[in-house]
Amino acid sequence: MTPQVAALRIGRSIQSVETDMDNLLASASTLLIEMVRARVATNVEAHTMQRPMARVANLQRSLIEARSELVRAHSDLSGLAVKMDIGFQCPVSASLGDNEVADEREAAVA
């Protein structure tokens, strides 16, 4: 495996893990929202749901910390690619619809 192929594989994998982490964070947020809504809708006392909600909030904190480590790893890998003179391209910012643009580019090249 050449360094360029390794870089492409690592790049694809790290972006996949970043997306998975983002989706997990979103799911944890949805869980917390549903818990709060259920507490309100069922009129249970506020303290009844406090402990499980705090646990989910702690889970979110841990996920954010893990996501931060992933960002640091991404940065380290980008720096390594520069040192090894391996071309790479990380998006400065991403937004919804980026996949559609990438798909259009791939179709144009093919």
Secondary structure, DSSP 8 states (H G I E B T S, - for coil): --HHHHHHHHHHHHHHHHHHHHHHHHHHHHHHHHHHHHHHHHT--HHHHHHHHHHHHHHHHHHHHHHHHHHHHHHHHHHHHHHTT------S---TTHHHHHHHHHHHH-
